[in-house]
């Protein structure tokens, strides 16, 4: 099986550390390794180097190649423009199906935190087994909620598909977009609502058939690009054709339309490192503790305080805050408003403050 690490995002909710030329996947938030390096190391626990691919874009390509120099150049799949996850996964499946026809493939995010990596690999292998036995299916590893998260999408499951050892696999019923808090609390109490991790598994030719059925414009353009992939003509062809793709997510474009999906529930300690509150939650040794990097003096509670400068951050009686200080920008916001940081980046763009983006 081939693993595709999706690493082309911008990570605007992790500003001011995540920037256009140094996006979140290239930054170290959890320890001394970047999110991409941690994802690569995790996948390497179960798969050969040649079976791992990184999907990114030409702008980020040199930076990401430096971060995982062991990965062969041919295992980087680069887009010429951002066209959301349907574009990224479409180009990846066109590439993989050309080099390895009818190969099983799985997508994983470059910005995920997973505590139990052994369990993660076991469930990825289970997804591979399911698809090899049922090649006209999509398998999704979804996570059992541990709290009422409003920033994730969910999937509702229904009857059991099959039992694999201790793992029950279910038929997927429907995808649900990010809910309000009342709905998220309801989902937490119910066994049949899981977090959608976007860790999907398909056979490559079947995924191309799904593009043909649900995203025919994508399919036509991808089929024009595919013959050039893996040849010297790849880059000029991608530059000419890829930007013609409509921008749409794989969830909206395909997954919410197909009825053939099975779901593998997981409980391996998962989080999407999408904003600063998640960074705090992952690093907290116990609820209410501060997470501090750099110089800090004063009193605080349940806060993340990161200083990337020589300056000392001082606080008095603050609670539930995010404070991130860099040489050219300072972010201060309530942890519960961490999702709104992307609005700051939008405002910086509106004011043409390019050096801060």
C-alpha positions as CSV (number, residue, x, y, z in Angstrom):
1,X,0.0,0.0,0.0
2,X,1.1,3.6,-0.7
3,X,0.6,6.3,2.0
4,X,0.1,9.8,0.8
5,X,0.9,12.5,3.4
6,X,-1.1,15.6,2.6
7,X,1.2,18.6,3.3
8,X,0.2,21.5,1.1
9,X,-1.9,23.5,3.5
10,X,-1.4,27.0,4.8
11,X,-2.2,26.6,8.5
12,X,-3.5,30.2,8.9
13,X,-5.0,29.5,12.4
14,X,-1.5,28.9,13.7
15,X,-0.3,32.3,12.7
16,X,2.1,34.1,13.6
17,X,4.3,31.0,13.5
18,X,2.7,29.4,10.4
19,X,3.3,31.7,7.5
20,X,3.0,31.4,3.7
21,X,6.6,30.5,3.2
22,X,6.9,28.4,6.4
23,X,3.5,26.7,6.9
24,X,2.5,24.8,10.0
25,X,3.6,21.4,8.6
26,X,7.1,22.7,8.5
27,X,7.1,24.0,12.0
28,X,7.7,22.3,15.4
29,X,4.8,22.8,17.8
30,X,4.9,19.7,19.9
31,X,8.6,19.0,20.4
32,X,11.8,19.6,18.4
33,X,10.5,17.9,15.2
34,X,8.2,19.5,12.7
35,X,4.7,18.2,12.2
36,X,5.7,16.7,8.8
37,X,8.7,15.0,10.3
38,X,6.6,13.5,13.1
39,X,4.1,12.2,10.6
40,X,6.8,10.8,8.4
41,X,8.4,9.0,11.3
42,X,5.0,7.6,12.4
43,X,4.3,6.2,8.9
44,X,7.8,4.7,8.7
45,X,7.0,2.5,11.6
46,X,4.9,0.4,9.3
47,X,5.8,1.1,5.7
48,X,8.8,1.1,3.5
49,X,10.4,4.4,2.4
50,X,9.4,3.9,-1.2
51,X,5.7,3.4,-0.2
52,X,5.5,6.9,1.3
53,X,4.5,10.0,-0.8
54,X,4.2,13.6,0.2
55,X,1.6,15.8,-1.6
56,X,2.5,19.5,-1.5
57,X,2.9,22.4,-4.0
58,X,5.8,23.8,-5.9
59,X,6.2,26.8,-3.5
60,X,6.6,24.6,-0.4
61,X,8.5,21.7,-2.2
62,X,12.1,22.8,-1.5
63,X,11.4,23.4,2.2
64,X,9.7,20.1,2.7
65,X,12.3,18.1,0.8
66,X,15.0,19.5,3.2
67,X,12.9,18.3,6.2
68,X,12.7,14.7,5.1
69,X,15.8,14.3,2.9
70,X,15.6,10.5,3.0
71,X,12.4,10.5,0.9
72,X,13.2,10.1,-2.9
73,X,12.4,13.2,-5.1
74,X,10.0,11.1,-7.1
75,X,7.9,10.5,-4.0
76,X,7.0,14.2,-3.7
77,X,3.9,15.1,-5.7
78,X,3.7,18.8,-6.3
79,X,0.7,20.9,-7.4
80,X,1.0,24.2,-9.2
81,X,-1.9,25.9,-7.4
82,X,-4.0,25.2,-4.3
83,X,-7.2,23.4,-5.4
84,X,-8.3,22.0,-2.0
85,X,-8.1,18.3,-1.1
86,X,-9.9,17.0,-4.2
87,X,-7.2,18.5,-6.4
88,X,-4.4,17.3,-4.2
89,X,-5.7,13.8,-3.8
90,X,-6.7,13.7,-7.5
91,X,-3.1,14.5,-8.6
92,X,-1.8,11.9,-6.1
93,X,-4.1,9.1,-7.3
94,X,-3.3,9.9,-11.0
95,X,0.4,9.6,-10.2
96,X,0.2,6.4,-8.1
97,X,-2.2,4.7,-10.5
98,X,0.2,5.3,-13.4
99,X,3.3,4.0,-11.5
100,X,1.4,1.3,-9.6
101,X,-1.9,0.4,-11.3
102,X,-4.7,-0.8,-9.1
103,X,-2.6,-0.1,-6.0
104,X,-4.2,0.5,-2.5
105,X,-3.5,4.0,-1.2
106,X,-4.3,5.9,1.9
107,X,-4.3,9.6,2.8
108,X,-3.0,10.9,6.1
109,X,-2.7,14.5,7.3
110,X,0.7,16.1,8.0
111,X,-0.8,18.0,10.9
112,X,-2.1,15.1,13.0
113,X,-1.1,14.2,16.5
114,X,-1.4,10.5,17.4
115,X,-0.5,9.2,20.8
116,X,-0.7,5.5,20.3
117,X,1.3,5.0,17.1
118,X,1.3,1.2,17.2
119,X,-2.5,1.2,17.2
120,X,-2.4,3.7,14.3
121,X,-0.3,1.4,12.2
122,X,-2.4,-1.6,13.0
123,X,-5.6,0.2,11.9
124,X,-3.9,1.4,8.7
125,X,-3.0,-2.2,7.9
126,X,-6.6,-3.2,8.6
127,X,-7.8,-0.5,6.2
128,X,-5.5,-2.0,3.6
129,X,-6.8,-5.5,4.2
130,X,-10.4,-4.3,3.9
131,X,-9.8,-2.6,0.5
132,X,-7.9,-5.5,-0.9
133,X,-10.9,-7.7,-0.1
134,X,-13.5,-5.1,-1.2
135,X,-11.8,-3.0,-3.8
136,X,-15.0,-1.1,-4.7
137,X,-15.3,0.5,-1.3
138,X,-13.8,3.4,0.6
139,X,-12.4,2.8,4.1
140,X,-12.2,5.6,6.7
141,X,-10.4,5.5,10.0
142,X,-12.6,7.7,12.3
143,X,-12.0,8.5,15.9
144,X,-14.3,8.1,18.9
145,X,-14.9,11.6,20.4
146,X,-13.5,12.2,23.8
147,X,-15.1,15.7,24.2
148,X,-17.6,17.8,22.4
149,X,-15.4,19.3,19.6
150,X,-17.1,21.8,17.3
151,X,-14.1,22.3,15.0
152,X,-14.2,18.8,13.5
153,X,-16.5,17.1,11.0
154,X,-18.2,13.9,12.0
155,X,-19.4,10.7,10.4
156,X,-22.5,8.8,11.5
157,X,-22.2,5.0,11.3
158,X,-25.0,2.4,11.4
159,X,-24.9,-1.4,11.1
160,X,-21.8,-3.5,11.4
161,X,-19.9,-4.3,8.2
162,X,-17.6,-7.0,9.6
163,X,-15.7,-8.0,12.7
164,X,-11.9,-8.2,12.4
165,X,-10.5,-9.6,15.6
166,X,-11.3,-7.1,18.3
167,X,-12.2,-4.4,15.7
168,X,-15.7,-3.8,14.6
169,X,-16.0,-2.1,11.3
170,X,-19.3,-0.3,10.4
171,X,-21.0,1.0,7.3
172,X,-20.9,4.8,7.1
173,X,-24.3,6.5,6.9
174,X,-23.6,10.2,6.4
175,X,-21.0,12.9,6.9
176,X,-21.8,15.9,9.2
177,X,-20.1,19.3,9.0
178,X,-18.7,21.0,12.1
179,X,-21.6,21.1,14.6
180,X,-22.6,23.6,17.2
181,X,-21.8,22.8,20.9
182,X,-25.3,21.4,21.7
183,X,-25.0,18.9,18.7
184,X,-21.4,18.1,19.6
185,X,-22.5,17.2,23.2
186,X,-25.2,15.0,21.7
187,X,-22.8,13.2,19.4
188,X,-20.4,12.6,22.4
189,X,-23.2,10.7,24.2
190,X,-24.0,8.6,21.2
191,X,-21.9,5.6,20.0
192,X,-22.6,6.1,16.3
193,X,-21.0,9.6,15.7
194,X,-17.2,9.7,15.2
195,X,-14.7,12.4,14.3
196,X,-13.9,12.4,10.6
197,X,-10.1,12.3,10.4
198,X,-9.9,12.3,6.5
199,X,-7.7,9.2,6.7
200,X,-9.3,7.5,3.6
201,X,-8.2,4.3,1.9
202,X,-9.1,3.3,-1.7
203,X,-7.8,1.2,-4.6
204,X,-6.4,3.7,-7.0
205,X,-8.5,2.7,-10.0
206,X,-11.7,2.8,-8.0
207,X,-10.9,6.3,-6.7
208,X,-10.4,7.5,-10.3
209,X,-13.8,6.0,-11.1
210,X,-15.3,8.0,-8.2
211,X,-13.7,11.2,-9.8
212,X,-15.2,10.2,-13.1
213,X,-18.7,9.8,-11.6
214,X,-18.8,12.7,-9.2
215,X,-16.2,15.2,-10.4
216,X,-16.1,14.7,-14.2
217,X,-14.2,17.9,-14.8
218,X,-11.5,16.9,-12.4
219,X,-11.3,13.5,-14.0
220,X,-10.9,14.9,-17.6
221,X,-8.1,17.3,-16.5
222,X,-6.4,14.6,-14.4
223,X,-6.4,12.2,-17.4
224,X,-4.8,14.9,-19.5
225,X,-2.1,15.3,-16.8
226,X,-1.5,11.6,-16.0
227,X,0.5,10.5,-19.1
228,X,3.2,13.1,-18.3
229,X,3.6,12.1,-14.6
230,X,6.9,10.6,-13.8
231,X,8.4,12.1,-17.0
232,X,10.3,15.4,-17.7
233,X,7.0,16.7,-19.1
234,X,5.3,16.5,-15.7
235,X,6.0,20.0,-14.4
236,X,5.1,21.9,-17.6
237,X,1.9,19.8,-17.9
238,X,0.9,20.4,-14.3
239,X,1.6,24.1,-14.7
240,X,-0.6,24.3,-17.8
241,X,-3.5,22.1,-16.6
242,X,-3.8,21.8,-12.8
243,X,-5.0,25.4,-12.2
244,X,-8.1,24.6,-14.4
245,X,-9.4,22.3,-11.6
246,X,-12.3,23.7,-9.6
247,X,-11.4,24.2,-5.9
248,X,-13.4,21.7,-3.8
249,X,-12.7,19.3,-0.9
250,X,-12.7,15.6,-1.4
251,X,-15.5,15.4,1.3
252,X,-17.9,17.7,-0.6
253,X,-16.9,16.5,-4.1
254,X,-17.0,12.8,-3.5
255,X,-17.2,11.3,0.0
256,X,-20.6,12.9,0.9
257,X,-22.0,11.5,-2.4
258,X,-20.8,8.0,-2.4
259,X,-22.7,5.4,-0.4
260,X,-20.0,2.8,-0.4
261,X,-18.0,3.6,2.7
262,X,-16.9,1.6,5.7
263,X,-15.7,3.1,8.9
264,X,-13.0,1.8,11.3
265,X,-13.4,3.3,14.8
266,X,-10.2,4.3,16.5
267,X,-9.2,5.3,20.0
268,X,-5.5,6.0,19.6
269,X,-5.3,9.6,21.0
270,X,-5.8,11.7,17.9
271,X,-5.9,15.4,17.4
272,X,-5.8,17.7,14.3
273,X,-3.2,20.4,15.1
274,X,-5.3,23.0,13.4
275,X,-5.1,25.9,15.9
276,X,-3.3,27.0,19.1
277,X,-5.8,25.6,21.6
278,X,-5.2,22.1,20.2
279,X,-1.4,22.6,20.7
280,X,-2.2,23.6,24.3
281,X,-4.5,20.6,24.8
282,X,-2.1,18.1,23.4
283,X,0.9,19.4,25.5
284,X,-1.0,19.8,28.8
285,X,0.1,17.2,31.3
286,X,-3.2,17.7,33.2
287,X,-6.2,20.0,32.7
288,X,-5.6,23.6,33.7
289,X,-1.9,23.6,33.4
290,X,0.0,26.2,31.4
291,X,2.0,25.3,28.4
292,X,5.1,27.6,28.2
293,X,7.9,28.0,25.8
294,X,10.5,30.7,26.1
295,X,10.8,33.3,28.9
296,X,7.7,33.9,31.0
297,X,7.2,35.5,34.5
298,X,3.9,35.9,36.3
299,X,0.7,34.2,37.1
300,X,-1.5,32.4,34.5
301,X,-3.9,29.5,34.3
302,X,-4.8,27.1,31.5
303,X,-2.9,29.2,29.0
304,X,-0.4,28.6,26.2
305,X,2.4,31.2,26.3
306,X,5.1,30.9,23.6
307,X,7.9,33.4,23.2
308,X,10.0,33.0,20.0
309,X,12.1,36.1,20.9
310,X,14.5,37.2,23.7
311,X,11.7,39.2,25.2
312,X,10.1,38.1,28.5
313,X,6.4,37.6,28.4
314,X,4.8,38.8,31.8
315,X,1.3,38.0,32.9
316,X,-0.8,38.7,35.9
317,X,-4.0,36.8,36.7
318,X,-4.7,35.7,33.2
319,X,-6.7,32.6,32.4
320,X,-7.4,30.5,29.3
321,X,-5.3,32.7,27.0
322,X,-3.2,32.1,23.9
323,X,-0.1,34.3,23.8
324,X,2.4,33.9,20.9
325,X,5.2,36.4,20.5
326,X,7.5,36.6,17.4
327,X,9.9,39.2,16.2
328,X,7.4,41.0,14.1
329,X,4.0,40.0,15.5
330,X,2.2,39.3,18.8
331,X,-1.0,37.2,19.1
332,X,-3.2,37.4,22.2
333,X,-6.6,35.7,22.2
334,X,-8.9,33.6,24.4
335,X,-8.2,29.9,23.8
336,X,-11.9,29.5,22.9
337,X,-11.4,31.9,20.0
338,X,-8.4,30.1,18.5
339,X,-10.4,29.2,15.4
340,X,-10.7,32.9,14.6
341,X,-7.0,33.5,14.2
342,X,-7.5,32.8,10.5
343,X,-9.6,36.0,10.3
344,X,-6.5,38.0,11.4
345,X,-4.6,36.6,8.4
346,X,-7.5,37.6,6.1
347,X,-7.4,41.1,7.5
348,X,-3.6,41.3,7.0
349,X,-4.2,40.3,3.4
350,X,-6.8,43.0,3.0
351,X,-4.4,45.6,4.3
352,X,-1.7,44.3,2.0
353,X,0.7,43.6,4.9
354,X,2.5,40.9,3.0
355,X,5.5,40.7,5.2
356,X,3.3,39.4,8.1
357,X,1.5,36.7,6.2
